Amino acid sequence: MKEALDIQVKGIVQGVGFRPFVYRLAKKYLIDGWVLNATDGVFIHAEGETKLLDEFVIELSENPPAASRVEEVTLKEVPLEDFDSFEIRFSDAGAVEKTTLVSPDLATCDDCARELFNPNDRRYRYPFINCTNCGPRFTIIEKLPYDRKSTSMKDFPMCERCAREYGDPLDRRFHAQPDACFECGPHISWREHEGMPGALAGVHAPGVSADVPAAPDVPAGASASHAAQTNVSRETLCASDAIDAPLGPIAWGTTREESDAILARAVELLLAGKILAVKGLGGFHLVCDASNPEAVALLRARKRREGKAFAVMMADMEAVRAYCEAGEAEEGILTATQRPIVLLRKRPDAVFAPGLADALPELGVMLPYTPLQHLLLHDFAKASGCAERSSQREAEGSRAATAVPMLVMTSGNIHDEPIVIDDEDAYEKLFAVADAFLGHDRAIRARYDDSVVRVIEAGSAGEAVQFIRRARGYAPLPLAMPAKAREGEDVSRETSVREQGCSIFATGPEQKNTFALTRDAEAFVSQHIGDLENAETYDAWLQAKDRYETLFEIEPDRIACDLHPEYLTSKWAHEQSLPVTEVQHHHAHVVSVMAEHGLAGPVCGIAFDGTGYGMDGAIWGGEVLLTNLTAFERFANFAYVPMPGGAAAVKHPLRMAYGVLWAFDLLDHPGAAAALEALGEQAAVCDQMIDRGINTPMTSSVGRLFDAASALLGICAEPAYEGEPAILLEAAIGRTDVSRETSAADATDATPADTNRDPSTPALRASAQNDDAGLSASAREAASRYAIAVVKNTATAASTAQDTSVVLFDAAPAFAALLDDLAADVPVGIIARCFHDAFVQAIVTAAELVRSLYGITTLALSGGVFMNRYLLEHALAALEQAGFTVAVNRDLPPNDGCISFGQAVVAWASSKEEGEQPCA
């Protein structure tokens, strides 16, 4: 019996080859009808025999294309229309609501990678090869539905051959909107500072501003061996300093020969230690040879990135394994379509260029995700003679270093400014950084940094992914709003979005900003924006907000913002004409975890970070909260310590150390002498500021306590970037080569041991296993001295459950023990481990207190401190062993990148709980 169904598929179903997939399924199951893209999904009219129709629907739902994400399939029986074939129809532009999800950008697929290096393929070495399974998506789209005319590819009319592929339902490039070739598509461009020998001749191409001087075309055969033809030695290039020279004309790679000439020149400069600005999917990268210490140092100096580790790009997993330890989970992430930067443990026998990721156990690694990156790495490897370099290094006793090529790939910006996305802007803003610019003429419509993740041990759950930065490849995929917040609400997809409830715009925090925009049962959390104290980053925040609202056609009904009155986002929120919900920073942290896991509460929320405005006006950051989706009570916090100088105590941790010593009455301890001596006259200034209460906020921040410990131990007293003191403190665990006289740079060649998996001494092994059976009596005594004391808090008449806790955690004993051991010349690596273990135990103690008093056994951990692998993994193991259920951020970073989602959920749930018209 023949039947007819109208089928609506919602999710990420546009730009991922979904319609050709449906077409092929229809042919397989003898289905007649049609399929089209609409603004709220993909619509299918299917007619066929009942059994075949059922099988068609099942496979449609269960085996969609890998790059798609089917969230809902709706079926409706309709009358037969007696179609005699199946066709793909043009997109429906008449729908009103835009509920379709937009795919993030996708890494180059294996098929396109093979064609890229196949001399017999017409797209051989074309830097923009793509198909329905890969290529740019969100960074080129301008409006929905996703069609070529609605992307930045609208400026590139297809040639006849590309048009045939685009129109063939059985072709891999059927309706691949960015599809192109050398004849009709985008092309790479090249521009370098004048004065460097061997420069390419400029080519004035259509679309280039008239003030760019034209130059003769590059000869057709110039690309075959450009470096050989110019006969320029690496020494000559290195000797030239063209960074102050003006930029020369632009050369365009409009043919394969011209494109190859540009790539040859790019490789030539990389091998000579030069820095390139290379345009990617979401913005420019600054690129140099990662094995060249001089190039790495030069990039650091020009970019003003003094100490923060660089990420590198390697060609494939074989290259990755030569330098780093990568398990199945890491390999799966590295090779997935998202292609994030993955933090990997360095191999113990690997040697890295000084300045790359000094004194850290991990290296950020990613694989190529654009055709241009594939070509650049391939050609760089071929030209650099890596096989010879590998043999030489093996003879020297280290088989890993320089065995395969790798390139530094860092964001194309200066200091805290947003990543550059436009070629003309790059010429201006990166003028003094890059020796040359490898750009192209396909416009970037959305600014996207690379995502950063790591794999952690999550107790009995096994390995889990932790986001450090969520951006390219993941955003704008939506997160589900918690079911509890929608209780009693009709969430039928047949109902309009406007009828299903309000939309919240959550501004996010001041640092590591993301924003969130809700629609129905989902929240779109933006890509990483950055620190909004920077004016250009704030402008980028406004631009991204407008883009999301326009693209998804969402008009917010309410704004959620941070409690801090001086945040730019908070000021902006109160300047708008919409109702505003203020959400305390650490409540947002905890609720982000609850919402990710579908928890309604109450939970014991533990939020450890560097800063967050508290209900009492102090700076919070060491909080134990009793939390549900709409409210919290402050059960416990770390005892307040002064921050002499406020923000200056963050930039200069010795000031923070002084505040800790003052608060814990440890200024006269012998172990504090070195820190006080290093402070010099500033010690007296700090003392006066604290005594008089001048610019000395009080803080409960665990992050600041870690900063103080790092400074006292001499590990990091003058950080080059945010979080460096705590990062290096963790990296010091288990090491015996770090002392008060040993800086991070001095320890470059002594890669920290992975103390979680392979502790370096029997005593440390026993500590890592939470078993002191193998410890000596003195070691057991030392471990017990590193304690966080628990004391009852004293409330005042004006105290509330939100600003005054029941319990205080006092870190004075832990700091006293740290100073005792420092004075006794105990290795800093052992002190660092004991200090961390004290905080692990404090977390367990807090959980046990809450359980004994309130019966709450579910915990939610969040905050930037939980990016500390040692602390998080050991806390998870200890809590699980103690019988607790623990949730952590899994779809968002635990740092402030999760705040906007938490804000949105609190505001949305609060409006429902108040019994108001949603968001009224």
Beta strands, then each sheet from edge to edge (+ up, - down):
strand 1: 2-12
strand 2: 32-38
strand 3: 41-49
strand 4: 69-77
strand 5: 86-88
strand 6: 188-192
strand 7: 251-252
strand 8: 276-279
strand 9: 284-289
strand 10: 311-314
strand 11: 324-325
strand 12: 341-346
strand 13: 362-366
strand 14: 406-411
strand 15: 436-440
strand 16: 452-457
strand 17: 463-469
strand 18: 479-480
strand 19: 504-506
strand 20: 516-519
strand 21: 522-525
strand 22: 558-562
strand 23: 580-583
strand 24: 603-608
strand 25: 622-627
strand 26: 632-638
strand 27: 641-642
strand 28: 698-699
strand 29: 789-792
strand 30: 807-810
strand 31: 858-862
strand 32: 885-888
sheet 1: 4+ 1- 3+ 2- 5-
sheet 2: 7+ 6- 15+ 8+ 9- 14+ 10- 13- 12+ 11-
sheet 3: 7+ 6- 15+ 8+ 9- 14+ 10- 13- 12+ 16+ 17-
sheet 4: 18+ 21- 20+ 19- 22- 23-
sheet 5: 29+ 30- 26- 25+ 24- 31- 32-
sheet 6: 27+ 28-
end
